[in-house]
Amino acid sequence: MSTFKYKPKKQLHKKKKDTNINTTLDMRHKQKMKYFDNRKLDLPKLKKELEDFQEELNQYDNINYCDCTFNEISRKAELKNTIDNLKIEINNIENNFEEMQYYSNTLGLLVDYYSIIEDDVSSNSKRGDSGVSIMDFLSKKKEANEEESEKSKSNSRATIYDNYLLIIDGCRLKKKEYSCIKYCEHCNTEKILSACDGMFICTKCGDCEMAIVDSDRPNYKDPSKDTSTYAYKRINHFNEWLNQFQAKESTEIPKDVYDKVLLEINRLRITNLAELSADKMRKILKKLRLNKYYEHIPHIINKLNGLPPPKLSRETERKLRHMFREIQEPFTLYRPKGRKNFLSYSYILHKFCELLELDEFLPCFPLLKSHEKLLQQDKVWKKICQHVNWEFYPSC
């Protein structure tokens, strides 16, 4: 009997090669064109899927809402989202939206690249015969210049391709390499970089040379900066409110929360989810003791009924942010002594909507229920309005 133990061969995991290294801009462009053609070929299939989903949704619509099970309600909401996404995708393909966006982003690079290729083809065709004449020996300098121009063209092509990849894939082909090796002028030995002192130092003669070190890590010699972050935090919180109000947030609400809310909706016999208002949802969450999800009410409603949430234009958002920054200084001047917290963000947005005559959004930003606290906020807000020359609208 053999005493040798069987040892299986190790499986070698080959590293995946970067596909961008062995490709050219022309190849990538042709791949992109093929992708757009395939998208158009998929159009009948997507339309058929849309019809199938629409038929299934119609079947659920014919069932009385009170007789629907939880799974049927969830499936109906899922179908609505799928149908909306399919409609958007079909519309994009039919109107060539993605293709037009691709050309809008890369047209300049494509024109530059193919003009260089055409120049190369025309210059190669002009050379013609490969025979050597006496004039070839007298034109060494001209050939050297041509070689230099060829190198610059190849560098230009590489740069264009690099910029193309940055637009399409969001990454470059190669990282820029920097040589940080310094040699001493006196002893011709390599200097050592001292990151703490920011100098290249020769270990032989001690010669020093200043160096600019780009580092994100703080140096122990650098003085600490005492900067206030309150304004930064406030504008961040204000942006969160704008996103939550428009259901733009990326928060993941647990599935059991949706389950509890749907069961409560069934108990309340709310048959039309489209009639779900922020006030009703707030009462449901309060009853279920899910108060921490108040700020996510627009997001929850949007997920349940699939209807579009309130939408602010980009210009209106810009105005609101500008107004918010404008009231920071007067708030610091007129806030009550000992108060550090800012005014209620719901109150602020309510007042901003009043000033901009956005009355349709006022119910989305309820005022404080406490009459006393509301008067205190109105008192501060009135002084802020006088400071920035805005019209003051009393809350009560």
ChimeraX attribute file (.defattr): number of C-alpha atoms within 10 A of each C-alpha:
attribute: neighborCount
match mode: 1-to-1
recipient: residues
	/A:1	3
	/A:2	4
	/A:3	5
	/A:4	6
	/A:5	6
	/A:6	6
	/A:7	6
	/A:8	6
	/A:9	6
	/A:10	6
	/A:11	6
	/A:12	6
	/A:13	6
	/A:14	6
	/A:15	6
	/A:16	6
	/A:17	8
	/A:18	9
	/A:19	8
	/A:20	16
	/A:21	9
	/A:22	8
	/A:23	11
	/A:24	12
	/A:25	20
	/A:26	14
	/A:27	12
	/A:28	16
	/A:29	14
	/A:30	11
	/A:31	12
	/A:32	15
	/A:33	13
	/A:34	12
	/A:35	13
	/A:36	16
	/A:37	13
	/A:38	11
	/A:39	16
	/A:40	16
	/A:41	12
	/A:42	13
	/A:43	16
	/A:44	11
	/A:45	11
	/A:46	17
	/A:47	14
	/A:48	11
	/A:49	15
	/A:50	20
	/A:51	13
	/A:52	13
	/A:53	18
	/A:54	16
	/A:55	12
	/A:56	14
	/A:57	18
	/A:58	12
	/A:59	11
	/A:60	17
	/A:61	12
	/A:62	8
	/A:63	11
	/A:64	9
	/A:65	17
	/A:66	11
	/A:67	9
	/A:68	14
	/A:69	12
	/A:70	13
	/A:71	9
	/A:72	14
	/A:73	16
	/A:74	15
	/A:75	15
	/A:76	22
	/A:77	16
	/A:78	16
	/A:79	19
	/A:80	17
	/A:81	16
	/A:82	16
	/A:83	18
	/A:84	12
	/A:85	13
	/A:86	17
	/A:87	14
	/A:88	11
	/A:89	16
	/A:90	19
	/A:91	13
	/A:92	13
	/A:93	18
	/A:94	11
	/A:95	10
	/A:96	15
	/A:97	12
	/A:98	13
	/A:99	16
	/A:100	12
	/A:101	11
	/A:102	14
	/A:103	12
	/A:104	10
	/A:105	13
	/A:106	17
	/A:107	14
	/A:108	12
	/A:109	18
	/A:110	18
	/A:111	10
	/A:112	13
	/A:113	20
	/A:114	14
	/A:115	12
	/A:116	15
	/A:117	14
	/A:118	11
	/A:119	11
	/A:120	13
	/A:121	11
	/A:122	10
	/A:123	11
	/A:124	10
	/A:125	9
	/A:126	8
	/A:127	8
	/A:128	8
	/A:129	7
	/A:130	6
	/A:131	6
	/A:132	8
	/A:133	8
	/A:134	7
	/A:135	8
	/A:136	11
	/A:137	10
	/A:138	10
	/A:139	10
	/A:140	11
	/A:141	10
	/A:142	11
	/A:143	13
	/A:144	11
	/A:145	11
	/A:146	12
	/A:147	12
	/A:148	12
	/A:149	12
	/A:150	13
	/A:151	12
	/A:152	12
	/A:153	17
	/A:154	13
	/A:155	12
	/A:156	15
	/A:157	20
	/A:158	16
	/A:159	16
	/A:160	18
	/A:161	23
	/A:162	18
	/A:163	18
	/A:164	24
	/A:165	18
	/A:166	13
	/A:167	14
	/A:168	14
	/A:169	10
	/A:170	9
	/A:171	13
	/A:172	17
	/A:173	18
	/A:174	9
	/A:175	8
	/A:176	7
	/A:177	6
	/A:178	6
	/A:179	6
	/A:180	10
	/A:181	10
	/A:182	16
	/A:183	14
	/A:184	20
	/A:185	10
	/A:186	10
	/A:187	12
	/A:188	11
	/A:189	14
	/A:190	16
	/A:191	21
	/A:192	17
	/A:193	20
	/A:194	14
	/A:195	14
	/A:196	11
	/A:197	13
	/A:198	15
	/A:199	18
	/A:200	24
	/A:201	22
	/A:202	22
	/A:203	14
	/A:204	13
	/A:205	11
	/A:206	11
	/A:207	15
	/A:208	17
	/A:209	14
	/A:210	12
	/A:211	15
	/A:212	9
	/A:213	13
	/A:214	8
	/A:215	8
	/A:216	6
	/A:217	6
	/A:218	10
	/A:219	12
	/A:220	8
	/A:221	8
	/A:222	7
	/A:223	8
	/A:224	9
	/A:225	6
	/A:226	6
	/A:227	6
	/A:228	8
	/A:229	8
	/A:230	13
	/A:231	12
	/A:232	11
	/A:233	11
	/A:234	17
	/A:235	15
	/A:236	12
	/A:237	13
	/A:238	19
	/A:239	15
	/A:240	15
	/A:241	19
	/A:242	20
	/A:243	18
	/A:244	19
	/A:245	22
	/A:246	18
	/A:247	22
	/A:248	15
	/A:249	15
	/A:250	9
	/A:251	10
	/A:252	8
	/A:253	13
	/A:254	8
	/A:255	8
	/A:256	9
	/A:257	14
	/A:258	16
	/A:259	13
	/A:260	15
	/A:261	19
	/A:262	19
	/A:263	13
	/A:264	16
	/A:265	18
	/A:266	17
	/A:267	10
	/A:268	10
	/A:269	11
	/A:270	15
	/A:271	13
	/A:272	10
	/A:273	16
	/A:274	13
	/A:275	11
	/A:276	16
	/A:277	14
	/A:278	17
	/A:279	12
	/A:280	13
	/A:281	18
	/A:282	18
	/A:283	14
	/A:284	19
	/A:285	19
	/A:286	14
	/A:287	12
	/A:288	13
	/A:289	10
	/A:290	15
	/A:291	13
	/A:292	9
	/A:293	15
	/A:294	15
	/A:295	14
	/A:296	20
	/A:297	20
	/A:298	23
	/A:299	23
	/A:300	20
	/A:301	22
	/A:302	18
	/A:303	18
	/A:304	19
	/A:305	19
	/A:306	19
	/A:307	13
	/A:308	12
	/A:309	16
	/A:310	13
	/A:311	15
	/A:312	15
	/A:313	8
	/A:314	9
	/A:315	8
	/A:316	14
	/A:317	14
	/A:318	12
	/A:319	14
	/A:320	20
	/A:321	14
	/A:322	11
	/A:323	14
	/A:324	16
	/A:325	14
	/A:326	13
	/A:327	16
	/A:328	16
	/A:329	13
	/A:330	17
	/A:331	17
	/A:332	14
	/A:333	13
	/A:334	15
	/A:335	20
	/A:336	13
	/A:337	8
	/A:338	6
	/A:339	9
	/A:340	10
	/A:341	9
	/A:342	13
	/A:343	16
	/A:344	13
	/A:345	16
	/A:346	17
	/A:347	20
	/A:348	21
	/A:349	22
	/A:350	21
	/A:351	21
	/A:352	17
	/A:353	18
	/A:354	17
	/A:355	14
	/A:356	11
	/A:357	11
	/A:358	14
	/A:359	12
	/A:360	10
	/A:361	16
	/A:362	18
	/A:363	12
	/A:364	17
	/A:365	17
	/A:366	12
	/A:367	19
	/A:368	15
	/A:369	8
	/A:370	8
	/A:371	11
	/A:372	10
	/A:373	11
	/A:374	17
	/A:375	15
	/A:376	13
	/A:377	18
	/A:378	19
	/A:379	15
	/A:380	17
	/A:381	24
	/A:382	16
	/A:383	18
	/A:384	23
	/A:385	15
	/A:386	12
	/A:387	15
	/A:388	13
	/A:389	9
	/A:390	12
	/A:391	11
	/A:392	16
	/A:393	13
	/A:394	12
	/A:395	14
	/A:396	7
